[in-house]
Amino acid sequence: MIGAFLDRLTGSGERLPRDLILALERASVMDRVGADDDSRILIHAAGLGSFHWHGLKPAAERIARHYPDLPAASCRYAARLLASIVADRNRQAFRGHRAQRRGWVYDY
């Protein structure tokens, strides 16, 4: 009920194809460090190929090229979904690099 209200409010009532959703969720997201310590994000998704993340607009354009029947609003929605997946993977990688804290009780 709330989802239908939000769809009417935002105008994004179109559904994404199941294969696109699965490709975005299973996409490989890698952080690549360049020669000048410039970090770039490389994404490899089935059906979309490999590409560097440059923001929402280029991602939506790439999705539109590979899914020509998809409306522009749905392509932008898929790009936002991909952005959230990239951000989530980035947070997971950042958390993995932290040293494990030990409680003081083990040193007593």
N, C-alpha and C positions, 0 to 999 in steps of 0.2 A: 504494500500500500504506500509506504513512504518512498520506495524506489520509483513507483509510477509517478508520484508527485514530483520527485526530483527530475525525472526524465522530462516531464512536461515543463518544468521550470527552466531547465538547462537546454532543452531542445535536443537532447542526445538519446532519443528513443530507439535508434537503430541498434541492433545487436551485432556484436562482432562475430565473425565466423569462428567456429570451434578450433579449426586448425591454426588460425592466427593467434588465438588466446594461448593454445598449448605451445606454439613456437615462441611466444614472448615469455611465458613462464619458464620454459626450459632453455632459454637463451643462455649462452656462455658469456659472462661479463669478466673481462680481464683488464687490469690496470697496467699500462705500458709506460715506462719512463723513457723519455726521449734523451737526446744528446745534451740538451741544455737544461736538464732536470725538469722539463715540462712533462707533466703527467697527462696521458691521454687514455681514454677508455675505449677498448676494442670490444665490440659486440658481435657475436656470431649466433644467428638465429636461423633455424630451418625455414626455407622459403624466402628469407630476406637477405641471406648471404652474410658476409662480414663487412663491418663498417665501423668507423670511429664515431663516437658520440659527439655531436656538435650542437645539440639542443633539440627542442621540440619540433621546430619547423622543418629542419632537414629530415628528422625521423619520420614525421607525418608525410613528407613528400616521398620518401623511400617506400613507406607502406602503401601509399597511393599508386606508385609505379608497379608494385608487385601484386596489388589487389585493385585492379582498375574498376571493378564493379562496386567498390565500397564508397559510400558518400564521404565527402570531405570532413564532415563533423565526426564520423566514425574513425577516420584516419587520425584526426587530432586526438580523439579519445584513446585510441590504441597507442599513440605516441606518449600520452600522459601515463598510461599503464606501464609502458616500457620505462619511462623516467622513474616511476615509483619502484620498479623492480631493480633498476640500476642503483638507486639510492639505498634500497634495502640490502643489496649485495655489498655495497660500499660500507655500510654500517657493520655488517657481519664480518667483513675482512678487517675493519678497524678494531673491532672487539677481539678478534683472534690474535692481534699483535700485542695486546696488553699482557703484562706479566701477571701470573696468578698470585693473588694476595693470599698470604697465610694468616690465619688468626693468631693473635698473641697467645692464646691458650696452648698452642702447640710448642711454643718456646719457653714455657714456664718450667 
